[in-house]
């Protein structure tokens, strides 16, 4: 899946999730928009680099 172009609204939403819920929620949001880096970052944020790398390979 190609990443979707992010609008200002999308970035504000991700920032709001980061500030209110935490990094995992922001990364989940960006991942749903097609940004695979967010999967890796989320895995690192949760302390599971190996799992994150495996998810990127799938």
trRosetta pair geometry for C-beta under 8 A, 3 or more apart (Angstrom, degrees):
i j d omega theta_ij theta_ji phi_ij phi_ji
1 34 4.7 -125 121 -120 105 104
2 34 6.0 20 110 177 30 152
3 33 6.3 42 -157 129 78 84
3 34 3.8 -179 -106 102 46 109
3 35 5.1 58 -118 -73 123 65
3 36 7.9 -108 -66 -6 105 73
4 10 7.9 -171 103 -106 113 161
4 33 4.7 -99 42 -171 108 86
4 34 5.4 126 -7 19 72 123
6 10 4.2 -130 -157 87 82 139
6 11 5.7 91 153 -51 122 86
6 33 6.6 51 -84 166 91 156
7 10 4.8 109 49 1 68 99
7 11 7.3 -133 97 0 41 85
8 11 5.8 -56 -151 38 35 110
8 12 6.3 35 151 -19 67 106
9 12 5.7 -56 -146 38 30 111
9 13 6.3 34 153 -23 65 106
10 13 5.6 -54 -149 34 30 113
10 14 6.5 29 153 -17 64 104
10 33 6.7 81 -159 -98 135 154
11 14 5.7 -51 -146 36 33 111
11 15 6.3 34 153 -18 65 106
12 15 5.6 -54 -146 38 32 112
12 16 6.3 36 153 -22 65 105
13 16 5.7 -54 -148 35 30 113
13 17 6.5 30 153 -18 63 104
13 29 6.5 -158 123 -176 105 151
14 17 5.7 -53 -149 36 32 111
14 18 6.4 36 151 -22 64 105
14 26 4.7 82 -170 -152 77 92
14 29 5.3 -167 -100 91 79 135
14 30 5.9 51 -115 -57 133 97
15 18 5.5 -52 -149 34 32 115
15 19 6.3 23 157 -13 66 109
15 26 7.4 59 -76 -119 19 127
16 19 5.9 -61 -145 42 29 105
16 20 5.9 0 167 4 68 117
17 20 6.5 -70 -132 50 23 92
17 21 5.1 -33 -167 36 67 116
17 22 7.8 -51 153 50 72 35
17 25 4.2 -139 177 117 111 108
17 26 4.4 160 93 -76 109 69
17 29 5.6 155 14 -16 166 143
18 21 7.5 -33 -72 55 9 75
18 22 7.0 -15 -150 166 40 13
18 23 6.0 32 -131 -93 83 50
18 25 7.3 -160 -71 73 38 92
18 26 4.0 19 -66 -53 84 146
21 24 7.6 -96 128 66 101 79
21 25 3.7 21 100 9 134 158
21 26 7.6 165 68 -33 102 74
22 25 5.7 100 61 9 65 100
22 26 7.5 -131 108 -1 37 93
23 26 5.6 -61 -149 40 39 110
23 27 6.0 34 157 -17 74 108
23 41 7.6 -113 169 144 116 102
23 42 7.3 179 133 -112 91 62
23 45 4.5 -139 106 -147 134 153
24 27 5.8 -58 -145 41 29 109
24 28 6.2 35 154 -23 65 106
24 42 5.6 85 -130 -146 64 96
24 45 5.9 -166 -68 104 72 132
24 46 6.3 66 -92 -64 117 102
25 28 5.6 -50 -146 33 31 114
25 29 6.5 35 153 -22 62 104
26 29 5.7 -53 -154 32 32 114
26 30 6.5 25 152 -12 65 106
27 30 5.7 -55 -145 41 35 108
27 31 6.0 41 154 -24 66 107
27 38 4.3 166 -161 -174 74 91
27 39 7.4 149 166 -74 109 22
27 41 5.2 -155 -116 91 129 102
27 42 3.6 174 121 -71 147 99
27 45 6.5 -175 -15 18 150 144
28 31 5.6 -53 -145 36 29 115
28 32 6.5 33 154 -22 62 104
28 38 7.5 -166 -50 151 14 124
28 42 6.6 93 -55 -106 64 148
29 32 5.9 -55 -154 32 28 112
29 33 6.9 23 148 -15 61 106
29 38 7.9 -115 68 -167 53 156
30 33 5.5 -57 -154 36 38 112
30 35 4.4 -43 159 54 94 132
30 37 7.9 -46 132 74 128 82
30 38 3.8 171 93 -82 110 152
31 34 7.8 123 -179 -11 32 8
31 35 6.1 -93 -89 67 35 74
31 36 7.4 67 -129 -108 77 29
31 38 4.1 -138 -59 94 77 122
31 39 5.2 99 -116 -62 123 75
31 42 6.8 -34 -42 -15 135 142
35 38 4.5 74 100 -9 102 111
36 39 5.5 -37 -166 18 55 115
36 40 7.2 50 143 -11 71 97
36 56 6.1 98 171 -128 112 88
37 40 5.7 -56 -159 39 44 110
37 41 6.0 41 147 -18 74 108
38 41 5.5 -53 -139 42 35 112
38 42 6.0 40 157 -25 66 105
39 42 5.9 -54 -148 34 26 112
39 43 6.6 27 152 -19 60 106
39 52 6.3 154 137 -154 73 80
39 55 5.0 -138 168 115 125 124
39 56 5.8 160 94 -74 125 77
40 43 5.8 -56 -153 34 31 112
40 44 6.5 28 152 -16 66 106
40 52 4.7 98 -135 165 48 118
40 53 7.1 53 -119 -76 95 51
40 55 7.7 -168 -73 72 55 105
40 56 5.6 19 -66 -59 99 131
41 44 5.7 -55 -149 38 33 110
41 45 6.1 36 152 -22 67 106
41 52 7.8 154 13 -149 16 142
42 45 5.5 -52 -145 36 32 113
42 46 6.3 20 157 -9 65 108
42 52 6.8 166 73 -111 66 111
43 46 6.0 -63 -146 45 28 102
43 48 4.9 -89 -168 84 83 83
43 49 6.1 116 129 -107 107 27
43 51 5.3 -165 -142 86 119 85
43 52 2.1 -170 67 -70 158 109
43 53 7.3 -150 107 -15 161 52
43 55 6.5 -179 -60 26 135 129
44 47 7.5 46 -176 -73 31 20
44 48 7.7 -114 -76 59 23 46
44 49 5.5 42 -96 -89 73 80
44 52 5.9 -24 -35 -19 66 168
48 51 3.8 -5 150 31 121 118
48 52 5.9 138 103 -24 78 87
49 52 5.5 -56 -147 36 32 115
49 53 6.3 32 156 -19 66 104
50 53 5.9 -55 -151 35 30 110
50 54 6.5 30 151 -18 64 106
51 54 5.6 -54 -149 36 34 113
51 55 6.4 35 153 -21 66 104
52 55 5.8 -54 -150 33 31 111
52 56 6.7 31 153 -19 63 104
53 56 5.8 -53 -151 33 34 112
53 57 6.7 36 151 -23 64 104
54 57 5.7 -55 -154 31 34 114
54 58 7.0 40 151 -28 64 99
55 58 5.8 -46 -154 21 36 114
